Amino acid sequence: MRPMNEKTIPRTSARTPAGFLLLLFLTVLLIGLNFFTGSTCMSAKELAAALAGRDATAAAILFEIRLPRLIAAGVLGGALAVSGFLLQTFFANPIAGPYILGISSGARLTVTAAMLFFAGSGLAFSSVAMIVTAFAGSMLSMGLILLIAGRVHRMSFLVICGVMIGYLCTAATDFLVTFAADSQIASLHYWSVGSFSGISMDEVCFFTPIVLTALLLAFLLSKPLSAYQLGEAYAKSLGVDVRRFRVELILLSSLFSAAVTAFAGPVSFVGIAVPQLMKGLFRTARPLILVPACFLGGAVFCLFSDWIARTAFSPNELGIGSVTAFLGAPVVLWVLLRRRTLSRGEE
């Protein structure tokens, strides 16, 4: 047997730690950029004064605006990317994602309806109510998709159906907004285009444990995910309860999507683009690597997108959904063109 040397060690053994180190470096870099830059730039001296409590204005900017927004972009961006990876594995389709399949739109519809109902009744719309209604909307859209999937076996057609469900939910949401009071329209419009702005630290403390718990559960599903990637029959031969596994996959992906939509609105293309970028970076589809990689990659993607949204036309701010679409759509086009080229080569 030939002894293992540097030339015989698989590339992934060196690529994996290098990839994670790169993602961690980019995360730290973007955290610094988001802390120091914005409509009001902050120097290192002002940051130190804010941390020491000597500058009340700088402390307010740091702890009440930038820190909650930074954590929200990182945690919710990671949630979207992991949700996309789970959906792509479930449907065996590289462009499956919570936004494309209409799952985010379903959550947006139910949250909008609940917002208007609570406001009209004079009741407070709590974080618990927000994420519960968003989860209900996500499950409603997912249920429709699965109902169609039981009748249609072509995944390309299923994605089109998901897009149509998304359009229907968006149209219903716009219909509801037309009957909103003038005082509600501005906030609804701002939320509906997607934004990490305005998220409070209390909300961050609410959704972060939910997302991290769901992330841990997704990571624990790495082994059955790997088996499922090779086909249902293979997964069953390894003792995977496929029916139960599918339910767990649906619940987790819907929970991730609901958390994002409830607090940041619909954020497009992150769930599609980031898993593909991570597969290219790590040169593997192993869930054991890609689940944490997608979370870090989604955090980097959304931190960078949010930084552009805040600084590109400062003091005016772009909707985060517009920036993520601008950055993520070319990745989706590249995936589609690459698949078409590969399919032609096989012919």
VOGU-3710 file (C-alpha; in Angstrom, 3 decimals, decimal comma):
1> mrpmnektip> 0,000/0,000/0,000  1,418/3,386/-1,006  2,158/5,628/2,008  0,142/8,823/2,158  2,184/11,921/1,469  1,364/15,525/0,637  0,501/14,635/-2,964  -1,960/11,887/-2,019  -3,865/13,859/0,650  -7,304/14,827/-0,736
11> rtsartpagf> -7,669/18,486/-1,572  -10,740/18,809/0,623  -8,613/18,110/3,721  -6,776/21,404/3,140  -9,610/23,211/1,371  -12,109/22,802/4,232  -10,160/24,619/6,994  -8,951/27,203/4,472  -12,542/27,851/3,403  -13,760/28,294/6,971
21> llllfltvll> -10,814/30,561/7,804  -11,681/32,710/4,771  -15,319/32,970/5,841  -14,337/33,872/9,417  -11,911/36,514/8,131  -14,587/38,046/5,899  -17,086/37,995/8,790  -14,688/39,885/11,088  -13,820/42,345/8,292  -17,477/43,071/7,540
31> iglnfftgst> -18,319/43,441/11,231  -15,656/46,162/11,405  -16,949/47,871/8,255  -20,518/47,833/9,551  -19,429/49,194/12,936  -17,326/52,078/11,657  -19,113/53,179/8,474  -22,608/54,388/7,649  -24,508/57,645/7,358  -22,439/58,658/10,405
41> cmsakelaaa> -18,871/57,371/10,346  -17,401/56,337/13,685  -13,700/56,466/14,535  -11,867/53,997/16,760  -11,690/56,701/19,419  -15,474/57,207/19,328  -16,028/53,444/19,449  -13,821/53,189/22,543  -15,694/56,107/24,141  -19,031/54,435/23,368
51> lagrdataaa> -17,890/51,126/24,869  -16,637/52,952/27,969  -19,887/54,919/28,294  -18,216/58,322/27,867  -20,097/59,278/24,670  -23,874/58,878/24,937  -24,524/59,673/21,256  -21,955/57,206/19,978  -23,215/54,583/22,452  -26,780/55,034/21,179
61> ilfeirlprl> -25,645/54,618/17,549  -23,577/51,574/18,432  -25,878/49,641/20,773  -29,335/50,717/19,594  -28,809/50,855/15,826  -25,670/49,212/14,485  -25,195/46,254/16,814  -28,778/44,892/16,508  -28,681/45,431/12,754  -25,312/43,706/12,434
71> iaagvlggal> -26,405/40,665/14,448  -29,695/40,496/12,514  -27,900/40,559/9,148  -25,514/37,815/10,238  -28,008/35,500/11,938  -30,896/35,938/9,487  -28,588/35,817/6,474  -27,204/32,515/7,718  -30,736/31,226/8,316  -31,736/32,001/4,731
81> avsgfllqtf> -28,704/30,238/3,288  -29,234/27,072/5,361  -32,930/27,092/4,446  -31,947/27,243/0,786  -29,504/24,353/1,165  -32,154/22,192/2,862  -34,703/22,967/0,136  -32,203/22,276/-2,642  -31,444/18,916/-1,054  -35,133/18,124/-0,547
91> fanpiagpyi> -36,168/18,949/-4,117  -32,837/17,930/-5,729  -32,883/21,248/-7,559  -30,058/23,860/-7,437  -32,386/26,841/-7,787  -34,862/25,812/-5,086  -35,009/28,432/-2,363  -37,486/30,043/0,037  -37,928/33,095/-2,196  -38,191/31,292/-5,547
101> lgissgarlt> -40,602/28,646/-4,203  -42,917/31,290/-2,731  -42,288/30,282/0,889  -41,101/33,773/1,841  -44,073/35,285/0,010  -46,475/33,082/1,974  -44,894/34,229/5,236  -45,082/37,832/4,072  -48,799/37,478/3,307  -49,745/36,085/6,718
111> vtaamlffag> -47,549/38,585/8,599  -49,098/41,499/6,667  -52,612/40,233/7,402  -51,751/39,778/11,087  -50,162/43,248/11,279  -53,288/44,873/9,879  -55,570/42,825/12,121  -53,651/43,612/15,293  -53,344/47,293/14,382  -57,064/47,519/13,608
121> sglafssvam> -57,911/45,861/16,911  -55,568/48,099/18,882  -53,499/45,109/20,038  -49,735/44,835/20,288  -48,148/42,594/17,660  -45,539/40,717/19,685  -42,448/38,900/18,406  -44,072/35,569/19,252  -47,170/36,400/17,194  -44,974/37,641/14,356
131> ivtafagsml> -42,910/34,472/14,015  -45,938/32,188/14,532  -47,878/33,875/11,723  -44,814/33,871/9,471  -44,282/30,160/10,141  -47,949/29,489/9,338  -47,581/31,305/6,022  -44,374/29,422/5,202  -46,066/26,100/5,916  -49,084/27,099/3,827
141> smglilliag> -46,904/27,766/0,785  -44,841/24,643/1,402  -48,028/22,586/1,699  -49,225/23,819/-1,709  -45,840/23,017/-3,246  -45,861/19,502/-1,801  -49,422/18,998/-3,017  -48,298/19,875/-6,530  -45,165/17,731/-6,143  -47,366/14,702/-5,507
151> rvhrmsflvi> -48,920/15,154/-8,950  -45,937/16,479/-10,908  -42,566/14,740/-11,096  -40,725/17,329/-13,192  -38,747/19,549/-10,836  -38,454/22,353/-13,400  -42,248/22,585/-13,552  -42,428/22,455/-9,755  -40,148/25,501/-9,494  -42,408/27,361/-11,932
161> cgvmigylct> -45,390/26,473/-9,742  -43,510/27,832/-6,736  -42,892/31,083/-8,574  -46,596/31,320/-9,399  -47,515/30,701/-5,744  -45,136/33,506/-4,813  -46,822/35,871/-7,296  -50,268/34,982/-5,949  -49,157/35,634/-2,359  -47,542/38,914/-3,393
171> aatdflvtfa> -50,705/40,016/-5,192  -52,814/39,136/-2,139  -50,386/41,081/0,079  -50,595/44,153/-2,164  -54,381/43,867/-2,085  -54,337/43,918/1,737  -51,978/46,897/1,826  -54,403/48,968/-0,281  -56,862/48,816/2,610  -54,288/49,755/5,247
181> adsqiaslhy> -54,469/53,074/7,029  -52,157/55,827/5,808  -50,110/55,566/8,993  -49,490/51,860/8,330  -48,612/52,020/4,639  -45,129/53,506/5,109  -44,020/50,904/7,654  -45,550/48,047/5,659  -43,893/49,198/2,456  -40,511/49,545/4,166
191> wsvgsfsgis> -40,791/46,065/5,673  -42,113/44,492/2,472  -38,998/45,446/0,437  -36,737/43,817/3,031  -34,540/45,568/5,575  -32,457/44,810/8,650  -33,007/48,378/9,814  -35,235/49,026/12,808  -34,735/45,613/14,392  -34,383/46,061/18,146
201> mdevcfftpi> -32,069/44,200/20,493  -35,112/42,616/22,147  -36,126/41,138/18,783  -32,546/39,982/18,190  -32,561/38,221/21,565  -35,848/36,557/20,581  -35,050/35,166/17,127  -31,330/34,375/17,600  -31,893/31,385/19,956  -34,599/30,085/17,603
211> vltalllafl> -32,317/30,263/14,565  -29,312/28,769/16,379  -31,433/25,915/17,734  -32,743/25,201/14,235  -29,151/25,363/12,938  -28,057/22,767/15,498  -30,944/20,496/14,507  -30,041/20,894/10,816  -26,427/20,019/11,608  -27,563/16,905/13,485
221> lskplsayql> -29,401/15,851/10,300  -26,122/15,861/8,328  -25,864/12,064/8,176  -29,410/11,399/6,861  -28,994/14,414/4,553  -25,911/12,796/3,029  -27,805/9,553/2,513  -30,830/11,361/1,053  -28,599/13,110/-1,501  -27,878/9,665/-2,980
231> geayakslgv> -31,557/8,796/-3,349  -34,485/7,679/-1,234  -33,775/3,985/-1,776  -30,202/4,374/-0,556  -31,363/6,383/2,465  -33,902/3,696/3,356  -31,225/0,997/3,049  -29,228/2,850/5,716  -32,191/2,901/8,065  -33,345/6,484/7,458
241> dvrrfrveli> -37,053/7,004/8,093  -37,592/8,999/4,895  -41,113/10,156/5,728  -40,083/11,494/9,136  -36,900/12,969/7,664  -38,910/14,877/5,045  -41,175/16,343/7,718  -38,154/17,472/9,738  -36,591/19,026/6,651  -39,785/20,909/5,797
251> llsslfsaav> -40,263/22,197/9,348  -36,673/23,405/9,674  -36,532/25,137/6,283  -39,900/26,804/6,946  -38,792/27,934/10,416  -35,625/29,509/9,010  -37,601/31,307/6,314  -40,272/32,434/8,778  -37,718/33,959/11,155  -36,203/36,008/8,342
261> tafagpvsfv> -39,469/37,183/6,801  -41,052/38,039/10,143  -38,298/40,426/11,214  -36,563/41,533/8,009  -39,194/41,069/5,315  -38,601/39,112/2,100  -34,890/38,885/1,231  -34,326/37,401/-2,214  -31,711/35,108/-3,778  -29,632/34,490/-0,637
271> giavpqlmkg> -31,085/31,001/-0,213  -30,204/30,094/-3,805  -26,885/31,824/-4,385  -25,028/31,130/-1,138  -25,320/27,287/-1,157  -23,998/27,261/-4,733  -21,131/29,580/-3,806  -20,255/27,396/-0,807  -20,289/24,237/-2,942  -17,872/25,952/-5,301
281> lfrtarplil> -15,648/27,179/-2,466  -15,434/23,849/-0,612  -15,772/21,603/-3,700  -18,164/19,322/-1,861  -21,880/18,805/-1,218  -21,393/17,085/2,157  -23,984/18,474/4,620  -21,529/18,077/7,517  -19,459/20,824/5,884  -22,082/22,772/3,980
291> vpacflggav> -24,563/23,374/6,822  -22,091/25,473/8,879  -20,492/26,819/5,699  -23,847/28,052/4,371  -24,605/29,722/7,698  -21,288/31,601/7,680  -21,571/32,287/3,945  -25,102/33,656/4,345  -23,898/35,884/7,184  -21,060/37,227/5,022
301> fclfsdwiar> -23,365/37,719/2,034  -25,972/39,663/4,019  -23,447/41,685/6,031  -21,858/42,776/2,764  -25,253/43,461/1,145  -26,421/45,467/4,151  -23,202/47,488/4,153  -23,790/48,355/0,480  -27,440/49,196/1,197  -26,398/51,620/3,952
311> tafspnelgi> -23,366/53,257/2,326  -23,785/53,203/-1,478  -26,132/56,206/-1,608  -25,819/57,476/1,965  -27,785/59,072/3,607  -30,416/57,365/1,408  -30,733/53,625/1,979  -31,487/50,828/-0,450  -33,794/47,917/0,324  -31,750/44,861/1,261
321> gsvtaflgap> -33,788/42,739/-1,155  -32,661/44,891/-4,080  -28,980/44,482/-3,184  -29,184/40,723/-2,596  -31,026/40,318/-5,908  -28,337/42,335/-7,703  -25,583/40,163/-6,208  -27,399/36,826/-6,210  -29,186/36,799/-9,582  -25,926/36,440/-11,596
331> vvlwvllrrr> -25,052/33,361/-9,522  -28,421/31,793/-10,366  -27,926/32,542/-14,062  -24,461/30,980/-13,896  -25,903/27,821/-12,300  -28,600/27,526/-14,975  -26,154/28,078/-17,833  -23,667/25,611/-16,332  -26,343/22,920/-15,965  -27,469/23,495/-19,553
341> tlsrgee> -23,873/23,182/-20,797  -23,354/19,979/-18,820  -26,614/18,462/-20,084  -25,614/19,237/-23,681  -22,221/17,655/-23,093  -23,859/14,465/-21,842  -25,987/14,309/-24,986
//
